[in-house]
Amino acid sequence: MRRVFWVGLGATAGVLVVRRLTSAARAYTPEGVARGLSGLGDGLRELAEVVREGMEQRDAELRLALGVDAGAIDPATAQSLVDAPAGDHAPVPGVRARQG
């Protein structure tokens, strides 16, 4: 009875090892590598989409803060503020100059 148990245990372990090795070898075939790279491509597309959404959101925040969309200042003045944020500019209506 003991021998049957050990033979059965050995056969089960052998089958499990062969299945693991087969799946690992299949992952390194050209088809397996292509499948892995396609998953990577999907992830990169999702990342690019999230970055693009963040850029659009930040752009909207900056445009609102500069008053470009609200019409508080004209686009040329806004562009000059972006190009030279610490430069000498004409005062913007409704915005107080910083002291210090």
C-alpha positions, 0 to 999 in steps of 0.5 A, a space after each residue: 500500500 505504501 508503494 502505491 502511495 509513493 508511486 502515485 505521488 511521484 507520478 502526480 509531481 512528474 505531471 505537474 513539473 512537465 506541465 509547468 515546464 511546457 507552459 514556461 517553454 510556450 511563453 518563450 516561443 515567438 507566439 508567446 513573446 508576441 502575446 506578451 508584447 501585445 499586452 505591453 502595447 495595450 498598457 502603453 496605449 492606456 498610459 498615453 491616454 491617461 497622460 493625454 487626459 492629464 495634459 488636457 486637464 492641466 491646460 484647462 486649469 492654466 487657461 482658466 488661471 491666466 484668464 485666457 478663456 474667460 476673456 480677462 486678458 488677451 491671448 498675446 498678454 497671456 503668451 507673454 506671461 508664459 514666455 517670460 513669467 518673471 519679466 516686466 509686464 504691463 499690469 493685468 487688470 484684476 491681478 495684484 502685483 506680488 510684494 517682496 
